[in-house]
């Protein structure tokens, strides 16, 4: 029984193979893709790989369910209406003349809801001078698409590529707004149009940024005007302009200037580009960078006098400056006990002025439009010299003064000074006094008092004008006084000698007494 059973089992498997055919002898193809969208028409084709035999009957099967049964047409066209049509598809064929059956491979078909949208990706959005750029159109990860291209500008809106080539990547040298869409299947199924991409064409004209004012140093709070100039024939064309600065890019404007107040954050590079007003899709390249460096803090002017004393009948120069920066005009101020006035405000530079009046002077810088002012400078006191002469006289007027004596120095104003109320100032060895109403200086003489003494005067109602210093009064202090009697030293010497002789005589007497001798005098 054993051998008989094995023989029968072998015959059974042989019959099964003859009746059913070999697995995957048939090939199922799906067009346009195994990933399709609702609204597309999908084609299934069952190929027996045996030429054009017509005695086959076909079945298209989805997830085990027959969609097409006993049809001599080996293809099936199906319009997709729902995502439920996703599934595993296969086909089988039965040959009537031989009772042979073949089964195909299984193809997974995915149906996606919604209409797909093409995506346009530019290699660059700027066409260089004499060059071109590439544009790429795609529809996700699905396959089988051919692409149509469109371009529009102010005057046209045209389809530029519609042939049967794939056209996934094209190269363009015309400016405008581009978009694309995908197309596949039979009948044609279209995606939604892609995103718009603006392609600009570069003119050969050069543009240059110029700053006004053109100072190398700009301070926070000043106003600057940047101008975009188109060169190489740009004067005959109406242009629009666009600016790029630190963290900012402006919109297109008819103005070729950009005016703004400078702050610390304004430091950086500024560039501009231009385009014709009648062609918004062509422009120049960006200009070279204009670098703006902003100095923080408000500058302060510095006033430097040539001298602080105006000589009789003369004048002195005053110089105002603001560091190493340029473009300043200077305003000058003067005050005295009665006035506080601005003395020079015209549009000249006025960096150096000459003055012949005493007072306290200051200045400040001004530049730009609108005016930008520095802080005021340091104050400088300028004194004017009167023509009156002053003389120092000493009391007592002895030619020799001894340490410990008291002297009184008097400052006398000559040449009409008697009718004016004066103040006085003294200068002695290692000392200069403050201004005082007293015209005398009384002090006890010491060895350190030796030296030159001078004085000067000024009117009490004008503290910024004075006389020159007087000529020096020389004081020589003696340390050992001498009496007027010349016999005093001689008497002193005689007294000393007599005293010495008396002492010697007394010593001699005591010596003789000690020897027991009597000396009669």
C-alpha positions in Angstrom: 0.0 0.0 0.0 2.9 2.3 0.7 4.3 2.4 -2.8 0.8 2.7 -4.4 -0.1 5.6 -2.1 3.1 7.5 -3.1 2.4 6.9 -6.8 -1.1 8.3 -6.5 0.2 11.3 -4.5 2.7 12.1 -7.2 0.1 11.8 -10.0 -2.1 14.2 -8.0 0.6 16.9 -7.8 1.4 16.5 -11.5 -2.2 17.0 -12.4 -2.4 20.1 -10.2 0.6 21.6 -11.9 -0.7 20.9 -15.3 -4.1 22.3 -14.5 -3.0 25.4 -12.6 0.2 26.5 -14.3 3.3 27.9 -12.6 3.0 30.8 -10.0 4.0 34.2 -11.5 4.1 32.9 -15.1 1.9 35.9 -15.8 2.9 39.5 -15.2 0.5 42.2 -13.9 1.4 45.8 -14.7 -0.3 48.9 -13.4 -0.2 52.3 -15.1 0.5 55.1 -14.6 1.8 54.2 -11.1 1.2 52.0 -8.1 0.5 55.2 -6.2 -2.6 57.0 -7.7 -5.0 59.7 -6.8 -8.7 59.9 -6.7 -9.9 60.9 -10.2 -7.2 59.2 -12.1 -7.7 56.3 -14.5 -5.6 53.3 -13.7 -4.9 50.6 -16.3 -4.2 46.9 -15.3 -2.6 44.7 -17.9 -2.2 40.9 -17.5 0.6 39.6 -19.8 1.0 35.8 -20.3 4.4 36.2 -22.0 3.2 33.9 -24.9 2.7 36.3 -27.8 -0.6 37.3 -29.2 -2.7 34.2 -28.2 -6.4 35.0 -28.0 -7.7 31.9 -26.4 -7.0 33.2 -22.8 -9.6 34.3 -20.4 -8.5 36.7 -17.7 -9.4 37.6 -14.2 -8.3 40.7 -12.3 -8.4 40.1 -8.6 -8.3 42.7 -5.7 -7.7 41.4 -2.2 -9.1 38.0 -3.3 -12.2 39.5 -5.0 -12.6 39.2 -8.8 -13.0 42.6 -10.6 -13.0 41.1 -14.1 -14.1 37.5 -14.8 -13.7 35.4 -18.0 -12.8 38.3 -20.2 -10.7 37.8 -23.3 -9.4 41.4 -22.9 -6.2 41.2 -20.9 -6.4 44.8 -19.8 -8.7 46.7 -17.4 -9.1 50.5 -17.2 -10.5 51.7 -13.9 -11.3 55.2 -12.8 -10.4 55.6 -9.2 -13.2 57.0 -7.1 -12.3 56.2 -3.5 -9.4 55.3 -1.3 -11.1 52.0 -0.6 -9.8 50.9 -4.0 -6.4 50.6 -2.3 -5.3 47.0 -2.0 -3.3 44.1 -3.4 -4.0 43.4 -7.1 -3.2 40.3 -9.1 -4.4 38.5 -12.3 -4.9 35.0 -13.5 -5.6 33.6 -17.0 -7.1 30.3 -18.2 -6.3 28.9 -21.6 -9.3 27.2 -23.0 -7.4 25.0 -25.5 -5.2 23.4 -22.9 -7.0 24.0 -19.7 -3.8 25.7 -18.5 -4.0 28.4 -15.8 -1.4 31.1 -14.9 -1.3 33.4 -11.9 0.5 36.8 -11.8 2.6 38.6 -9.3 0.8 40.8 -6.7 1.0 44.6 -7.0 0.1 46.8 -4.0 -1.9 49.9 -5.2 -2.2 52.9 -2.9 -5.0 55.4 -3.6 -4.5 58.9 -2.1 -7.2 61.4 -1.3 -7.0 64.9 -2.6 -5.5 66.3 -5.7 -1.7 66.5 -5.7 0.2 69.7 -6.1 3.4 70.1 -8.0 6.5 71.7 -6.3 8.8 74.0 -8.1 12.4 74.4 -6.9 14.7 76.9 -8.5 18.5 76.4 -8.6 18.7 80.2 -8.1 16.2 83.0 -8.4 18.7 85.4 -10.0 19.8 84.9 -13.6 23.4 86.2 -13.8 24.5 88.5 -16.6 24.5 86.4 -19.8 23.5 83.2 -18.0 20.5 81.0 -17.0 19.1 79.1 -14.0 17.5 75.7 -13.6 14.0 75.0 -12.4 12.9 71.6 -11.1 9.2 70.4 -10.9 8.2 67.3 -8.9 5.1 65.6 -7.5 6.1 64.0 -4.2 7.3 60.4 -4.5 4.9 59.3 -7.2 6.1 58.5 -10.7 5.1 58.7 -14.3 4.6 62.4 -14.6 5.3 64.7 -17.4 5.5 68.4 -16.7 4.1 71.6 -18.2 5.7 75.0 -17.5 4.2 78.5 -17.4 5.7 82.0 -17.2 4.1 85.4 -16.7 5.3 88.9 -16.5 3.6 92.3 -16.7 2.6 91.8 -20.3 2.3 88.0 -20.8 1.0 84.8 -19.2 2.0 81.9 -21.4 2.6 78.2 -21.3 6.2 77.7 -22.4 6.7 73.9 -22.5 4.0 71.4 -23.3 5.7 68.6 -25.3 5.6 64.9 -24.4 9.1 64.9 -22.8 9.3 64.6 -19.1 10.6 68.1 -18.7 11.2 67.6 -15.0 14.2 70.0 -15.1 14.4 72.9 -17.5 16.9 75.8 -17.9 15.5 79.4 -18.4 17.2 82.7 -19.3 14.1 84.9 -19.2 12.8 86.7 -16.1 9.3 86.4 -14.9 7.0 84.4 -12.5 7.3 80.6 -13.2 5.1 77.7 -12.1 4.5 74.2 -13.3 2.1 71.2 -13.1 2.3 67.5 -13.6 0.3 65.4 -16.2 0.0 61.7 -16.6 -2.4 58.9 -17.6 -4.9 58.5 -20.4 -7.0 60.5 -20.4 -4.6 63.2 -19.0 -4.8 63.7 -15.2 -3.4 67.1 -14.0 -2.0 68.1 -10.6 -2.7 71.5 -9.1 -0.3 74.1 -10.3 2.9 74.5 -8.2 4.0 77.5 -6.1 5.0 80.6 -8.0 8.7 81.3 -8.2 9.9 84.8 -9.3 13.1 84.7 -11.4 14.9 88.0 -11.8 17.3 88.7 -14.6 20.5 90.7 -13.9 21.3 93.8 -15.8 24.9 94.6 -16.6 24.6 98.1 -15.0 26.7 98.6 -11.8 25.2 100.4 -8.8 27.2 102.3 -6.1 26.2 103.3 -2.6 27.3 106.8 -1.5 26.9 108.3 1.9 26.0 111.9 2.8 27.6 113.1 4.8 30.8 111.2 3.8 32.5 111.6 7.2 34.6 108.6 8.3 33.1 108.8 11.8 29.4 109.0 12.5 27.9 109.4 16.0 24.7 107.9 17.4 21.9 110.4 16.9 23.1 111.9 13.7 21.2 111.6 10.4 22.7 110.0 7.3 21.5 109.8 3.8 22.6 106.9 1.6 22.2 107.3 -2.2 22.0 104.5 -4.8 23.6 105.5 -8.1 23.2 103.5 -11.3 26.2 103.8 -13.5 27.0 103.0 -17.2 24.1 104.7 -18.9 21.6 104.5 -16.0 20.9 108.2 -16.3 18.4 107.8 -19.2 16.2 105.1 -17.4 13.6 105.4 -14.7 14.6 103.1 -11.9 13.3 101.6 -8.8 15.6 100.8 -5.8 15.9 98.3 -3.0 18.1 98.5 0.1 19.7 95.9 2.3 21.1 96.8 5.7 21.8 95.1 9.0 18.8 92.8 9.7 16.6 94.7 7.2 15.8 94.6 3.5 13.4 97.3 2.1 10.7 97.0 -0.5 11.1 98.5 -3.9 10.7 102.2 -4.0 11.1 105.1 -6.5 13.5 106.9 -4.2 17.2 106.3 -4.7 18.0 107.5 -1.2 17.6 106.1 2.3 17.6 108.6 5.2 17.6 107.5 8.8 18.8 108.4 12.3 21.9 106.5 13.3 22.0 104.4 16.4 24.5 101.8 17.7 22.6 99.0 16.0 23.0 100.8 12.6 26.7 99.7 12.3 27.2 97.3 9.4 27.2 96.9 5.6 24.6 98.6 3.4 23.9 97.6 -0.3 21.4 98.6 -2.9 20.1 97.2 -6.3 18.0 98.8 -9.0 15.5 97.7 -11.6 13.6 99.4 -14.4 10.1 100.6 -13.4 8.6 98.9 -16.5 10.3 95.6 -15.8 9.9 94.3 -12.3 11.6 90.9 -13.0 15.0 92.3 -14.1 17.4 94.1 -11.8 21.1 94.9 -11.3 23.3 92.9 -9.0 23.6 94.1 -5.4 26.1 96.9 -5.0 29.4 96.6 -3.2 28.9 97.1 0.6 29.0 100.6 2.1 30.3 100.1 5.6 28.8 102.3 8.4 30.6 102.5 11.7 28.7 104.2 14.5 30.5 105.7 17.5 28.5 105.5 20.7 28.1 108.5 23.1 27.8 112.1 22.2 31.1 113.8 21.3 32.4 116.8 23.3 34.3 119.7 21.7 37.7 120.7 23.0 38.7 124.4 23.3 42.4 125.2 23.2 43.6 128.8 23.8 46.8 130.1 22.2 47.2 132.1 25.4 44.9 133.0 28.3 46.2 136.6 28.5 45.3 139.2 25.9 48.2 141.7 25.7 47.7 145.4 25.6 46.1 146.3 22.2 46.3 142.7 21.1 44.2 139.5 20.8 44.5 135.7 21.3 43.5 132.7 19.2 41.0 130.1 20.3 40.8 126.7 18.6 37.8 124.3 18.8 38.0 120.7 17.7 36.0 117.4 17.9 38.6 114.6 17.9 39.6 113.3 14.5 36.1 113.6 13.0 35.4 116.0 10.1 32.7 118.2 8.7 32.1 120.3 11.8 31.2 124.0 12.0 31.7 125.6 15.3 29.6 127.9 17.5 31.3 130.1 20.1 30.0 131.4 23.4 31.3 134.0 25.9 30.2 135.0 29.3 31.3 137.6 31.9 29.6 138.9 35.0 27.1 140.8 33.0 26.5 138.8 29.8 26.2 135.2 28.5 26.0 135.4 24.7 26.6 133.3 21.6 29.2 135.3 19.7 29.6 133.3 16.4 26.9 131.3 14.7 27.4 131.8 11.0 27.9 128.9 8.4 31.6 129.3 8.2 33.8 126.6 9.8 35.0 129.0 12.6 37.4 126.3 13.9 39.9 129.1 14.9 38.8 132.5 16.0 40.7 135.6 17.4 39.3 137.4 20.4 40.2 140.7 22.1 37.7 140.7 24.9 38.1 139.0 28.3 35.6 136.5 29.6 34.9 132.8 29.9 34.8 131.1 26.5 33.3 127.8 25.3 32.4 126.2 22.0 30.5 123.3 20.4 30.4 121.6 17.0 27.5 121.4 14.6 27.1 119.4 11.4 24.5 117.6 9.3 21.0 118.3 8.2 19.1 118.5 10.5 21.8 120.0 12.8 23.6 117.6 15.2 25.4 119.2 18.1 28.2 118.1 20.3 28.3 118.7 24.0 29.9 122.1 24.9 33.6 122.2 25.4 35.6 122.9 28.5 35.5 126.6 29.7 38.6 128.7 29.2 39.0 132.0 31.0 40.6 134.8 28.9 41.9 137.9 30.7 42.5 141.2 28.9 45.5 143.3 29.8 45.0 147.0 30.7 47.5 149.6 29.7 47.8 150.9 33.3 51.2 150.2 34.9 51.5 148.9 38.5 54.4 149.4 40.9 55.3 147.6 44.1 56.6 149.8 46.9 58.0 148.6 50.3 57.6 150.1 53.8 60.0 150.5 55.4 62.2 151.2 52.5 65.5 150.2 54.1 67.9 148.5 51.7 68.5 145.7 54.3 65.8 143.9 56.1 66.4 141.5 59.0 64.6 138.3 59.8 61.9 139.0 62.3 61.1 142.5 61.0 57.7 143.4 59.5 57.4 144.8 56.0 54.4 146.2 54.1 54.3 146.0 50.3 51.9 148.3 48.5 50.6 147.9 44.9 50.1 151.3 43.2 48.2 151.7 39.9 49.6 154.5 37.8 48.3 156.5 34.8 44.8 157.4 35.9 44.3 154.5 38.3 43.2 156.8 41.1 39.7 157.1 39.8 38.9 153.4 39.6 38.1 150.8 42.2 40.6 148.0 41.9 41.3 144.5 43.1 44.8 143.2 43.6 46.8 140.1 43.4 50.3 139.3 44.6 53.0 136.9 43.6 55.9 136.1 45.8 58.5 133.3 46.3 56.4 130.0 46.1 53.1 131.8 46.6 50.4 133.6 44.6 47.5 135.2 46.5 43.8 135.4 45.6 42.3 138.6 44.4 41.6 141.1 47.2 40.4 144.6 47.7 43.5 145.5 49.7 46.4 147.0 47.8 48.9 146.0 50.5 50.6 142.9 51.7 52.0 142.9 55.3 54.0 140.0 56.7 56.9 139.1 59.1 60.2 138.6 57.3 62.0 135.3 57.5 65.0 133.9 55.7 62.6 132.2 53.2 61.0 135.6 52.4 63.9 136.6 50.2 63.0 136.9 46.5 61.0 138.8 43.9 57.5 140.3 44.6 55.1 141.4 42.0 51.4 142.5 41.8 48.7 143.1 39.3 45.3 144.8 39.4 41.9 144.6 37.8 38.7 146.6 38.0 36.2 145.3 40.5 33.5 145.4 37.9 35.5 143.4 35.3 37.0 140.2 36.6 38.3 139.2 33.1 40.6 142.2 32.4 43.7 143.1 34.4 47.0 144.9 34.3 50.2 143.2 33.5 52.3 142.0 36.4 54.4 144.8 37.9 58.2 144.8 37.7 59.8 142.8 40.5 60.4 144.2 43.9 63.4 142.3 45.3 63.5 141.5 49.0 66.8 140.4 50.7 66.4 139.2 54.3 69.5 139.2 56.6 69.8 136.7 59.4 72.4 138.5 61.8 71.6 142.2 62.6 74.5 144.8 63.0 74.3 147.7 65.5 75.1 151.3 64.5 78.0 151.6 67.4 81.3 150.3 66.1 83.0 150.3 69.6 80.7 147.6 70.8 82.8 144.7 69.6 86.0 146.2 71.1 84.5 146.6 74.5 83.2 143.1 74.4 86.7 141.8 73.6 88.3 144.0 76.4 85.8 142.7 78.9 86.5 139.1 78.0 90.3 139.6 78.4 90.0 141.3 81.8 87.8 138.6 83.1 90.4 136.0 81.9 93.3 137.9 83.7 91.3 138.1 87.0 90.7 134.4 86.9 94.4 133.7 86.4 95.4 136.1 89.3 93.1 134.3 91.7 94.5 130.9 90.7 98.1 132.2 91.3 97.1 133.5 94.9 95.7 130.1 95.8 98.9 128.4 94.6 101.2 130.6 96.7 99.1 130.2 99.8 99.4 126.4 99.4 103.2 126.9 99.6 103.1 128.9 102.9 104.4 132.2 101.4 102.9 135.6 101.8 102.7 137.9 99.1 102.1 141.5 99.8 100.4 143.5 97.1 
